[in-house]
Amino acid sequence: MNKYLPTLALGQATVAAGLRSDISLLLGIALFTALFVSIGNLVADTLYGVIDPRLTTGGS
């Protein structure tokens, strides 16, 4: 199952780390998730600007 859904293993690792009070693993997973989401948002914002040139970074 982990071959097709690797995020399931990440969730199980998070729960196991929480139950074992493994703070370093929890912080590592949180950092990885935050970086992944931030980079994804940056890529999406950049692509929106390329796809639709009406979108600008300025005000009105």
PyMOL Python script that loads the backbone (N, CA, C, O; Angstrom):
from pymol import cmd

cmd.read_pdbstr("""\
ATOM      1  N   MET A   1       0.822  -1.193   0.000  1.00  0.00           N
ATOM      2  CA  MET A   1       0.000   0.000   0.000  1.00  0.00           C
ATOM      3  C   MET A   1       0.868   1.261   0.000  1.00  0.00           C
ATOM      4  O   MET A   1       0.510   2.256  -0.630  1.00  0.00           O
ATOM      5  N   ASN A   2       1.993   1.228   0.692  1.00  0.00           N
ATOM      6  CA  ASN A   2       2.868   2.404   0.739  1.00  0.00           C
ATOM      7  C   ASN A   2       3.484   2.715  -0.614  1.00  0.00           C
ATOM      8  O   ASN A   2       3.949   3.830  -0.848  1.00  0.00           O
ATOM      9  N   LYS A   3       3.487   1.733  -1.505  1.00  0.00           N
ATOM     10  CA  LYS A   3       4.014   1.967  -2.845  1.00  0.00           C
ATOM     11  C   LYS A   3       3.140   2.971  -3.589  1.00  0.00           C
ATOM     12  O   LYS A   3       3.654   3.773  -4.369  1.00  0.00           O
ATOM     13  N   TYR A   4       1.843   2.941  -3.364  1.00  0.00           N
ATOM     14  CA  TYR A   4       0.914   3.807  -4.082  1.00  0.00           C
ATOM     15  C   TYR A   4       0.487   5.023  -3.272  1.00  0.00           C
ATOM     16  O   TYR A   4       0.133   6.049  -3.853  1.00  0.00           O
ATOM     17  N   LEU A   5       0.512   4.937  -1.975  1.00  0.00           N
ATOM     18  CA  LEU A   5       0.117   6.044  -1.102  1.00  0.00           C
ATOM     19  C   LEU A   5       1.195   6.311  -0.059  1.00  0.00           C
ATOM     20  O   LEU A   5       1.023   5.938   1.101  1.00  0.00           O
ATOM     21  N   PRO A   6       2.296   6.944  -0.438  1.00  0.00           N
ATOM     22  CA  PRO A   6       3.370   7.172   0.543  1.00  0.00           C
ATOM     23  C   PRO A   6       2.974   8.154   1.643  1.00  0.00           C
ATOM     24  O   PRO A   6       3.588   8.152   2.710  1.00  0.00           O
ATOM     25  N   THR A   7       1.955   9.000   1.407  1.00  0.00           N
ATOM     26  CA  THR A   7       1.540   9.931   2.451  1.00  0.00           C
ATOM     27  C   THR A   7       0.874   9.202   3.612  1.00  0.00           C
ATOM     28  O   THR A   7       0.872   9.704   4.736  1.00  0.00           O
ATOM     29  N   LEU A   8       0.308   8.024   3.353  1.00  0.00           N
ATOM     30  CA  LEU A   8      -0.273   7.241   4.431  1.00  0.00           C
ATOM     31  C   LEU A   8       0.811   6.848   5.432  1.00  0.00           C
ATOM     32  O   LEU A   8       0.583   6.881   6.641  1.00  0.00           O
ATOM     33  N   ALA A   9       1.973   6.482   4.937  1.00  0.00           N
ATOM     34  CA  ALA A   9       3.081   6.122   5.822  1.00  0.00           C
ATOM     35  C   ALA A   9       3.547   7.329   6.622  1.00  0.00           C
ATOM     36  O   ALA A   9       3.948   7.186   7.777  1.00  0.00           O
ATOM     37  N   LEU A  10       3.500   8.510   6.028  1.00  0.00           N
ATOM     38  CA  LEU A  10       3.893   9.725   6.740  1.00  0.00           C
ATOM     39  C   LEU A  10       2.908  10.019   7.874  1.00  0.00           C
ATOM     40  O   LEU A  10       3.314  10.447   8.954  1.00  0.00           O
ATOM     41  N   GLY A  11       1.643   9.794   7.633  1.00  0.00           N
ATOM     42  CA  GLY A  11       0.639   9.985   8.680  1.00  0.00           C
ATOM     43  C   GLY A  11       0.817   8.990   9.819  1.00  0.00           C
ATOM     44  O   GLY A  11       0.702   9.347  10.991  1.00  0.00           O
ATOM     45  N   GLN A  12       1.093   7.757   9.470  1.00  0.00           N
ATOM     46  CA  GLN A  12       1.327   6.737  10.490  1.00  0.00           C
ATOM     47  C   GLN A  12       2.579   7.057  11.296  1.00  0.00           C
ATOM     48  O   GLN A  12       2.611   6.843  12.508  1.00  0.00           O
ATOM     49  N   ALA A  13       3.605   7.566  10.631  1.00  0.00           N
ATOM     50  CA  ALA A  13       4.833   7.944  11.332  1.00  0.00           C
ATOM     51  C   ALA A  13       4.575   9.110  12.278  1.00  0.00           C
ATOM     52  O   ALA A  13       5.143   9.165  13.369  1.00  0.00           O
ATOM     53  N   THR A  14       3.720  10.042  11.864  1.00  0.00           N
ATOM     54  CA  THR A  14       3.390  11.186  12.715  1.00  0.00           C
ATOM     55  C   THR A  14       2.655  10.731  13.972  1.00  0.00           C
ATOM     56  O   THR A  14       2.974  11.166  15.079  1.00  0.00           O
ATOM     57  N   VAL A  15       1.682   9.864  13.795  1.00  0.00           N
ATOM     58  CA  VAL A  15       0.926   9.363  14.949  1.00  0.00           C
ATOM     59  C   VAL A  15       1.836   8.566  15.878  1.00  0.00           C
ATOM     60  O   VAL A  15       1.782   8.727  17.097  1.00  0.00           O
ATOM     61  N   ALA A  16       2.665   7.714  15.301  1.00  0.00           N
ATOM     62  CA  ALA A  16       3.579   6.916  16.125  1.00  0.00           C
ATOM     63  C   ALA A  16       4.554   7.808  16.884  1.00  0.00           C
ATOM     64  O   ALA A  16       4.848   7.555  18.052  1.00  0.00           O
ATOM     65  N   ALA A  17       5.057   8.851  16.226  1.00  0.00           N
ATOM     66  CA  ALA A  17       5.977   9.772  16.902  1.00  0.00           C
ATOM     67  C   ALA A  17       5.266  10.515  18.023  1.00  0.00           C
ATOM     68  O   ALA A  17       5.852  10.752  19.079  1.00  0.00           O
ATOM     69  N   GLY A  18       4.017  10.881  17.806  1.00  0.00           N
ATOM     70  CA  GLY A  18       3.258  11.554  18.854  1.00  0.00           C
ATOM     71  C   GLY A  18       3.016  10.656  20.057  1.00  0.00           C
ATOM     72  O   GLY A  18       3.113  11.097  21.202  1.00  0.00           O
ATOM     73  N   LEU A  19       2.704   9.402  19.792  1.00  0.00           N
ATOM     74  CA  LEU A  19       2.468   8.464  20.890  1.00  0.00           C
ATOM     75  C   LEU A  19       3.748   8.150  21.657  1.00  0.00           C
ATOM     76  O   LEU A  19       3.702   7.885  22.858  1.00  0.00           O
ATOM     77  N   ARG A  20       4.894   8.176  20.968  1.00  0.00           N
ATOM     78  CA  ARG A  20       6.182   7.910  21.620  1.00  0.00           C
ATOM     79  C   ARG A  20       6.829   9.172  22.168  1.00  0.00           C
ATOM     80  O   ARG A  20       7.895   9.110  22.780  1.00  0.00           O
ATOM     81  N   SER A  21       6.186  10.324  21.951  1.00  0.00           N
ATOM     82  CA  SER A  21       6.737  11.625  22.357  1.00  0.00           C
ATOM     83  C   SER A  21       8.084  11.890  21.695  1.00  0.00           C
ATOM     84  O   SER A  21       8.999  12.422  22.323  1.00  0.00           O
ATOM     85  N   ASP A  22       8.197  11.517  20.428  1.00  0.00           N
ATOM     86  CA  ASP A  22       9.418  11.742  19.657  1.00  0.00           C
ATOM     87  C   ASP A  22       9.334  13.134  19.027  1.00  0.00           C
ATOM     88  O   ASP A  22       8.896  13.292  17.887  1.00  0.00           O
ATOM     89  N   ILE A  23       9.759  14.127  19.790  1.00  0.00           N
ATOM     90  CA  ILE A  23       9.618  15.527  19.385  1.00  0.00           C
ATOM     91  C   ILE A  23      10.445  15.837  18.142  1.00  0.00           C
ATOM     92  O   ILE A  23       9.990  16.579  17.271  1.00  0.00           O
ATOM     93  N   SER A  24      11.646  15.284  18.045  1.00  0.00           N
ATOM     94  CA  SER A  24      12.492  15.593  16.887  1.00  0.00           C
ATOM     95  C   SER A  24      11.860  15.096  15.589  1.00  0.00           C
ATOM     96  O   SER A  24      11.934  15.783  14.570  1.00  0.00           O
ATOM     97  N   LEU A  25      11.246  13.928  15.607  1.00  0.00           N
ATOM     98  CA  LEU A  25      10.580  13.421  14.410  1.00  0.00           C
ATOM     99  C   LEU A  25       9.348  14.260  14.083  1.00  0.00           C
ATOM    100  O   LEU A  25       9.094  14.558  12.916  1.00  0.00           O
ATOM    101  N   LEU A  26       8.584  14.641  15.099  1.00  0.00           N
ATOM    102  CA  LEU A  26       7.412  15.493  14.867  1.00  0.00           C
ATOM    103  C   LEU A  26       7.807  16.838  14.265  1.00  0.00           C
ATOM    104  O   LEU A  26       7.149  17.326  13.347  1.00  0.00           O
ATOM    105  N   LEU A  27       8.874  17.434  14.778  1.00  0.00           N
ATOM    106  CA  LEU A  27       9.340  18.708  14.229  1.00  0.00           C
ATOM    107  C   LEU A  27       9.851  18.547  12.800  1.00  0.00           C
ATOM    108  O   LEU A  27       9.628  19.418  11.960  1.00  0.00           O
ATOM    109  N   GLY A  28      10.525  17.452  12.524  1.00  0.00           N
ATOM    110  CA  GLY A  28      11.001  17.192  11.168  1.00  0.00           C
ATOM    111  C   GLY A  28       9.859  17.029  10.181  1.00  0.00           C
ATOM    112  O   GLY A  28       9.912  17.560   9.072  1.00  0.00           O
ATOM    113  N   ILE A  29       8.828  16.299  10.579  1.00  0.00           N
ATOM    114  CA  ILE A  29       7.663  16.117   9.712  1.00  0.00           C
ATOM    115  C   ILE A  29       6.941  17.440   9.515  1.00  0.00           C
ATOM    116  O   ILE A  29       6.504  17.742   8.404  1.00  0.00           O
ATOM    117  N   ALA A  30       6.809  18.231  10.566  1.00  0.00           N
ATOM    118  CA  ALA A  30       6.147  19.537  10.448  1.00  0.00           C
ATOM    119  C   ALA A  30       6.941  20.466   9.535  1.00  0.00           C
ATOM    120  O   ALA A  30       6.356  21.181   8.722  1.00  0.00           O
ATOM    121  N   LEU A  31       8.264  20.464   9.661  1.00  0.00           N
ATOM    122  CA  LEU A  31       9.108  21.304   8.803  1.00  0.00           C
ATOM    123  C   LEU A  31       9.005  20.870   7.343  1.00  0.00           C
ATOM    124  O   LEU A  31       8.862  21.709   6.453  1.00  0.00           O
ATOM    125  N   PHE A  32       9.075  19.574   7.098  1.00  0.00           N
ATOM    126  CA  PHE A  32       8.952  19.050   5.739  1.00  0.00           C
ATOM    127  C   PHE A  32       7.600  19.425   5.137  1.00  0.00           C
ATOM    128  O   PHE A  32       7.531  19.845   3.982  1.00  0.00           O
ATOM    129  N   THR A  33       6.537  19.276   5.905  1.00  0.00           N
ATOM    130  CA  THR A  33       5.201  19.608   5.413  1.00  0.00           C
ATOM    131  C   THR A  33       5.079  21.095   5.121  1.00  0.00           C
ATOM    132  O   THR A  33       4.524  21.480   4.092  1.00  0.00           O
ATOM    133  N   ALA A  34       5.590  21.932   6.010  1.00  0.00           N
ATOM    134  CA  ALA A  34       5.519  23.383   5.798  1.00  0.00           C
ATOM    135  C   ALA A  34       6.311  23.799   4.560  1.00  0.00           C
ATOM    136  O   ALA A  34       5.848  24.635   3.784  1.00  0.00           O
ATOM    137  N   LEU A  35       7.488  23.230   4.368  1.00  0.00           N
ATOM    138  CA  LEU A  35       8.285  23.537   3.176  1.00  0.00           C
ATOM    139  C   LEU A  35       7.585  23.075   1.906  1.00  0.00           C
ATOM    140  O   LEU A  35       7.565  23.793   0.907  1.00  0.00           O
ATOM    141  N   PHE A  36       7.018  21.890   1.944  1.00  0.00           N
ATOM    142  CA  PHE A  36       6.321  21.341   0.782  1.00  0.00           C
ATOM    143  C   PHE A  36       5.132  22.212   0.398  1.00  0.00           C
ATOM    144  O   PHE A  36       4.933  22.502  -0.782  1.00  0.00           O
ATOM    145  N   VAL A  37       4.347  22.629   1.372  1.00  0.00           N
ATOM    146  CA  VAL A  37       3.185  23.481   1.104  1.00  0.00           C
ATOM    147  C   VAL A  37       3.624  24.858   0.626  1.00  0.00           C
ATOM    148  O   VAL A  37       3.034  25.404  -0.306  1.00  0.00           O
ATOM    149  N   SER A  38       4.644  25.423   1.244  1.00  0.00           N
ATOM    150  CA  SER A  38       5.124  26.752   0.843  1.00  0.00           C
ATOM    151  C   SER A  38       5.659  26.753  -0.584  1.00  0.00           C
ATOM    152  O   SER A  38       5.360  27.662  -1.358  1.00  0.00           O
ATOM    153  N   ILE A  39       6.434  25.756  -0.930  1.00  0.00           N
ATOM    154  CA  ILE A  39       6.966  25.673  -2.293  1.00  0.00           C
ATOM    155  C   ILE A  39       5.835  25.439  -3.291  1.00  0.00           C
ATOM    156  O   ILE A  39       5.846  26.004  -4.385  1.00  0.00           O
ATOM    157  N   GLY A  40       4.873  24.621  -2.925  1.00  0.00           N
ATOM    158  CA  GLY A  40       3.721  24.400  -3.800  1.00  0.00           C
ATOM    159  C   GLY A  40       2.933  25.671  -4.038  1.00  0.00           C
ATOM    160  O   GLY A  40       2.511  25.938  -5.163  1.00  0.00           O
ATOM    161  N   ASN A  41       2.728  26.461  -2.990  1.00  0.00           N
ATOM    162  CA  ASN A  41       2.018  27.735  -3.141  1.00  0.00           C
ATOM    163  C   ASN A  41       2.807  28.720  -3.990  1.00  0.00           C
ATOM    164  O   ASN A  41       2.224  29.443  -4.798  1.00  0.00           O
ATOM    165  N   LEU A  42       4.115  28.758  -3.821  1.00  0.00           N
ATOM    166  CA  LEU A  42       4.952  29.645  -4.628  1.00  0.00           C
ATOM    167  C   LEU A  42       4.887  29.270  -6.107  1.00  0.00           C
ATOM    168  O   LEU A  42       4.781  30.142  -6.969  1.00  0.00           O
ATOM    169  N   VAL A  43       4.950  27.984  -6.393  1.00  0.00           N
ATOM    170  CA  VAL A  43       4.851  27.517  -7.782  1.00  0.00           C
ATOM    171  C   VAL A  43       3.480  27.844  -8.359  1.00  0.00           C
ATOM    172  O   VAL A  43       3.382  28.298  -9.499  1.00  0.00           O
ATOM    173  N   ALA A  44       2.423  27.619  -7.587  1.00  0.00           N
ATOM    174  CA  ALA A  44       1.072  27.914  -8.071  1.00  0.00           C
ATOM    175  C   ALA A  44       0.897  29.403  -8.346  1.00  0.00           C
ATOM    176  O   ALA A  44       0.331  29.773  -9.375  1.00  0.00           O
ATOM    177  N   ASP A  45       1.370  30.257  -7.454  1.00  0.00           N
ATOM    178  CA  ASP A  45       1.261  31.705  -7.668  1.00  0.00           C
ATOM    179  C   ASP A  45       2.036  32.140  -8.907  1.00  0.00           C
ATOM    180  O   ASP A  45       1.568  32.983  -9.673  1.00  0.00           O
ATOM    181  N   THR A  46       3.206  31.573  -9.100  1.00  0.00           N
ATOM    182  CA  THR A  46       4.006  31.914 -10.274  1.00  0.00           C
ATOM    183  C   THR A  46       3.312  31.464 -11.556  1.00  0.00           C
ATOM    184  O   THR A  46       3.274  32.206 -12.538  1.00  0.00           O
ATOM    185  N   LEU A  47       2.771  30.265 -11.547  1.00  0.00           N
ATOM    186  CA  LEU A  47       2.090  29.766 -12.742  1.00  0.00           C
ATOM    187  C   LEU A  47       0.818  30.548 -13.040  1.00  0.00           C
ATOM    188  O   LEU A  47       0.483  30.753 -14.207  1.00  0.00           O
ATOM    189  N   TYR A  48       0.103  30.988 -12.007  1.00  0.00           N
ATOM    190  CA  TYR A  48      -1.086  31.815 -12.242  1.00  0.00           C
ATOM    191  C   TYR A  48      -0.702  33.095 -12.970  1.00  0.00           C
ATOM    192  O   TYR A  48      -1.420  33.533 -13.869  1.00  0.00           O
ATOM    193  N   GLY A  49       0.408  33.693 -12.597  1.00  0.00           N
ATOM    194  CA  GLY A  49       0.866  34.911 -13.265  1.00  0.00           C
ATOM    195  C   GLY A  49       1.269  34.670 -14.705  1.00  0.00           C
ATOM    196  O   GLY A  49       1.066  35.530 -15.561  1.00  0.00           O
ATOM    197  N   VAL A  50       1.838  33.509 -14.978  1.00  0.00           N
ATOM    198  CA  VAL A  50       2.243  33.177 -16.349  1.00  0.00           C
ATOM    199  C   VAL A  50       1.023  32.854 -17.205  1.00  0.00           C
ATOM    200  O   VAL A  50       0.937  33.277 -18.358  1.00  0.00           O
ATOM    201  N   ILE A  51       0.091  32.113 -16.643  1.00  0.00           N
ATOM    202  CA  ILE A  51      -1.090  31.688 -17.396  1.00  0.00           C
ATOM    203  C   ILE A  51      -2.038  32.852 -17.659  1.00  0.00           C
ATOM    204  O   ILE A  51      -2.562  32.985 -18.766  1.00  0.00           O
ATOM    205  N   ASP A  52      -2.262  33.691 -16.662  1.00  0.00           N
ATOM    206  CA  ASP A  52      -3.204  34.805 -16.797  1.00  0.00           C
ATOM    207  C   ASP A  52      -2.459  36.119 -16.556  1.00  0.00           C
ATOM    208  O   ASP A  52      -2.265  36.509 -15.405  1.00  0.00           O
ATOM    209  N   PRO A  53      -2.040  36.802 -17.613  1.00  0.00           N
ATOM    210  CA  PRO A  53      -1.250  38.031 -17.446  1.00  0.00           C
ATOM    211  C   PRO A  53      -2.043  39.192 -16.841  1.00  0.00           C
ATOM    212  O   PRO A  53      -1.448  40.209 -16.485  1.00  0.00           O
ATOM    213  N   ARG A  54      -3.356  39.071 -16.714  1.00  0.00           N
ATOM    214  CA  ARG A  54      -4.144  40.131 -16.080  1.00  0.00           C
ATOM    215  C   ARG A  54      -3.859  40.219 -14.589  1.00  0.00           C
ATOM    216  O   ARG A  54      -4.092  41.260 -13.976  1.00  0.00           O
ATOM    217  N   LEU A  55      -3.364  39.156 -14.007  1.00  0.00           N
ATOM    218  CA  LEU A  55      -3.030  39.161 -12.588  1.00  0.00           C
ATOM    219  C   LEU A  55      -1.729  39.921 -12.389  1.00  0.00           C
ATOM    220  O   LEU A  55      -0.721  39.629 -13.032  1.00  0.00           O
ATOM    221  N   THR A  56      -1.760  40.891 -11.498  1.00  0.00           N
ATOM    222  CA  THR A  56      -0.559  41.676 -11.216  1.00  0.00           C
ATOM    223  C   THR A  56      -0.278  41.648  -9.730  1.00  0.00           C
ATOM    224  O   THR A  56      -1.120  41.231  -8.936  1.00  0.00           O
ATOM    225  N   THR A  57       0.903  42.091  -9.360  1.00  0.00           N
ATOM    226  CA  THR A  57       1.268  42.126  -7.947  1.00  0.00           C
ATOM    227  C   THR A  57       0.940  43.470  -7.317  1.00  0.00           C
ATOM    228  O   THR A  57       1.009  43.604  -6.095  1.00  0.00           O
ATOM    229  N   GLY A  58       0.585  44.466  -8.117  1.00  0.00           N
ATOM    230  CA  GLY A  58       0.287  45.800  -7.595  1.00  0.00           C
ATOM    231  C   GLY A  58      -1.157  45.927  -7.143  1.00  0.00           C
ATOM    232  O   GLY A  58      -1.922  44.963  -7.146  1.00  0.00           O
ATOM    233  N   GLY A  59      -1.504  47.144  -6.755  1.00  0.00           N
ATOM    234  CA  GLY A  59      -2.870  47.439  -6.316  1.00  0.00           C
ATOM    235  C   GLY A  59      -3.812  47.553  -7.503  1.00  0.00           C
ATOM    236  O   GLY A  59      -3.753  46.754  -8.438  1.00  0.00           O
ATOM    237  N   SER A  60      -4.682  48.554  -7.455  1.00  0.00           N
ATOM    238  CA  SER A  60      -5.675  48.721  -8.519  1.00  0.00           C
ATOM    239  C   SER A  60      -4.994  49.194  -9.771  1.00  0.00           C
ATOM    240  O   SER A  60      -5.651  49.398 -10.792  1.00  0.00           O
TER     241      SER A  60
END
""", "prot")
cmd.dss("prot")
cmd.show_as("cartoon", "prot")
cmd.util.cbc("prot")
cmd.orient("prot")
